[in-house]
Structure formats: C-alpha cells, structure tokens
Amino acid sequence: MRSARCVAMLPGMSTQLTSYYDGPDLTGRVRDALRKAGLDPGRLRVNDLVAMDQCHALGLAGTVALAKLADLRPAERVLDLGAGIGGPARVLAARFGARVTTIEPVARFRRLAAELDAATGLEDAIEIVEAHGDALPFADGTFDLVWTQAVLPNVADVAPLAAEAHRMLAPGGRWALAETVAGPGGDPFFPVPWADGPAESHLLAPDALRTVLEHPGFAAEVWEVGATAVAPAVAELTSAPADPNPPVELGLIMPDRDERMASLGRNIAEQRIAPVLAVLRRAP
Ligand SMILES: C[S@@+](CC[C@H](N)C(=O)[O-])C[C@H]1O[C@@H](n2cnc3c(N)ncnc32)[C@H](O)[C@@H]1O
C-alpha cells in the first residue's frame, strides 16, 4: 500500500485539546474488519468506508448536503479543520473534485486517514497536516473553503479558531459548518459522541456561537438551527439511501457508539442540544 502525504505540526504550536480522542491504534482493527467483510484493505472505494468514517451525527448525507449548500466546485482548495479519520475529506475530493488539506491533532486518526486515503487512491488529492485549529501553519488566504463538522463542541474558546478560519480564506471565501449548539432544555446527558462528560463539552447557545464566529469578519449566508439544520441531509438521505449492510461501521472507531447516540437522541428530543448548519462568507 502506498502511503499518503502527512505533514508534521510546527514546533511551538498550541495544543488545546483534551485526551478524549486518545486510544489504541485503529489501523489494525479497521484492516481486520475490512478483510472480514471480503475487501482488500489496500484497494478500497470511498463508498466502502462511509458508514464508518463520517464521524458526525448525520453521516454521509450530512457531508454531501453541506458540500452542496456551500456550492463546492471542482479544484477548490478546502481546509478540513478537525478532519478525524478523513472520511468527509475523501468525499469532498472524490465526489466534488476538491483539493483538500486536512488538519487533525490526534495521531491515531491521522495514521488511519493516511492509510485510507492511499487505499482509495486519493493521496494526491488530500494532504494531512498535524495542527490545531487555533494555530494553523498556512499562509493567509490559502483556501477557498474552510470546513468543520462536529469539531466546535470540543473547543473551549472558539474565538482563536474563528480568527484562524478567517485568516485562511481568500477574500470572498466561505466557511461551511455543521455543528452542535446548546438548547434551552438544560444541561446535556453524557456520554455523547464528542465527550464523556461536561469537562470536554463546550456548547454555546446559537446566538452566542454566531456572534463569535462572525466576529473576525464573516457574514452568515446560511444559518439554520434545529429541524431546518437537518432538512438538507434528510433530503439527501431520501434521494440516496444509506447501504443497509455496510462492510464497516462507526462502531469500529467509537466502540460504545450506541450509548453515545442514544444520549445524543435524548438530548435533541429534550432540546438540550440542537444542530446548526451554516455557511459564513468572508468579505470579498
Ligand atoms: C467528532 S470528530 C469529527 C471528525 C470529522 N470532522 C468528521 O466529521 O468525520 C472531532 C474531531 O475534531 C478534532 N478536534 C477537536 N478539537 C480540535 C481543535 N481545536 N483543532 C483541530 N481539531 C480538533 C478531534 O481531534 C476530532 O478528530
């Protein structure tokens, strides 16, 4: 298997991240599961992986819906900030023709992402960089689109990350995001997919989040909270239903997935949390 490109974090960069995402190496576990499903772990299609590698509540449908909402075009330069094991990046590269740079601070996620990018033949379309969102090792105006999915709930202070997202974008560039906000129903129940407890979870109310995100110089072109935030993904899922028997699933990466998803559902039902979907534009 060829190896994908990986770039190391620059010395002196910030490391504001909990140990929540630490754990055993994932590459062997995923290789074994792929072989068990009759696949060659060195030669895969992006679709073989989508039930496992879209590490956010709305899965592949959420990724495709957000890319369409952001009007992502072939050859656009995307910065996927907090890319996890790289599933959304592979979809943006393979389906939309984007040139993607991913940043991800967790080594075991980067290792698996590199292996899967190579196995799907996308190592030239996707660059993997070790970095944190509040200190990005790229020149001003490098990207057309900044992308975050399910990242901000882990970020205690979103302001530096928003400033960096703004700095990364060329004039007129946009930030597409699908995230979670605090609801009026009270504190969330744990564990959730992004945290074992409140120390790792940093949800803002919708208006507070919008204020901090827009502060560096963004204007929201799309800002949907609650049911209207999930409607594009639901429409996507209706037109392209998920494979009912995928070869690998999210539970491989998140072993206690069912418990976390159950509390996620309860938190949404009781309005303790809500999804937010947005496209923010940097002034031209
Ligand atoms: C729930 S996962 C989502 C992964 C990916 N965006 C997806 O949707 O498949 C959250 C990811 O954000 C990363 N992350 C959390 N805080 C971050 C920060 N301050 N800067 C960059 N990445 C961060 C975590 O390491 C983790 O990989």
The ligand as a Gaussian input file, in Angstrom:
#p B3LYP/6-31G(d) Opt

LIG

0 1
 C      -16.233000      14.170000      16.273000
 S      -14.708000      14.254000      15.414000
 C      -15.239000      14.773000      13.793000
 C      -14.268000      14.380000      12.718000
 C      -14.642000      14.818000      11.306000
 N      -14.842000      16.260000      11.231000
 C      -15.872000      14.106000      10.814000
 O      -16.946000      14.729000      10.807000
 O      -15.763000      12.929000      10.435000
 C      -13.985000      15.746000      16.041000
 C      -12.562000      15.944000      15.557000
 O      -12.154000      17.290000      15.839000
 C      -10.811000      17.256000      16.264000
 N      -10.575000      18.468000      17.058000
 C      -11.080000      18.774000      18.271000
 N      -10.629000      19.976000      18.694000
 C       -9.842000      20.454000      17.703000
 C       -9.073000      21.639000      17.533000
 N       -9.026000      22.596000      18.467000
 N       -8.386000      21.791000      16.383000
 C       -8.421000      20.836000      15.434000
 N       -9.105000      19.681000      15.543000
 C       -9.805000      19.494000      16.662000
 C      -10.701000      15.982000      17.062000
 O       -9.366000      15.546000      17.201000
 C      -11.571000      15.034000      16.241000
 O      -10.832000      14.352000      15.272000

